[in-house]
Amino acid sequence: MRHSLRMNLLAPRTLLVAALAFVSATVFAGEAKDLFAQDLSTATNGDHWKWENGELVAKDHETLWTKESYSNFVLDLDFKVAKESNSGVFLRSGNIKDVLAAPEIQVHENTDGSKYGMVAAIYDAMPPKKNMSKPVGEWNHYTITCKDSVITVVFNGEEVIHADLNDWKEVGKNPDGTPNKFKVALKDWSHNGPIGLQGLHGKAQAPVWYKNLKIKTLD
């Protein structure tokens, strides 16, 4: 009886993970494109990054940006961190010279000393609902969706971020009352712009590896 009850309790989560995996596969089947070309000709700052064994890694601190701008999309990717890795995925930047001009989905081994700096957080704005990170050296998976003002992040099969940027109405303040570093209210962030991968960052300058970066544009 105890074993049967445990199986019944696990079933909904198992079904959810399977459903999300099916949706991801269906969404991307035959419709997605590579975010970056193998020769990085579709990227800005491509000479600061390199492909190694099908994995994209930074040579230095420079952010890798897409030349193309995106509005509404689903972005699928895998990442792996080292000890004290510090990186992130910038979405629809309004100014690639200013890292605070776009939402950044954190790719970290630690919290970066920020209240909302942990892996899968929207940097300095919103924490993930749950820590779904795998141990250092194992691959993690993000499915990031941007649809107008709404951003969602599915992290290793579970939705951990569901944010409507219109809820950030005040400069320097999050909806939960905590302060943030941003010079504009998040509701005023651009809904169109390039996507970026942050280069070697933080004191450790530890690497982050990315692979299977696919994007599908939405209406």
Secondary structure, 3 states (H helix, E strand, C coil): CHHHHHHHHHHHHHHHHHHHHHHHHHHHCCCCEECCCCCCCCEECHHHEEEECCEEEECCCCCEEECCCECCEEEEEEEEECCCEEEEEECCCCCCCCCCCCCEEEEECCCCCCCCCCCCCECCCECCCCCCCCCCCCCEEEEEEEECCEEEEEECCEEEEEEEHHHCCCCCECCCCCECCCCCCHHHCCCCECCEECCCCCCCCECEEEEEEEEEECC
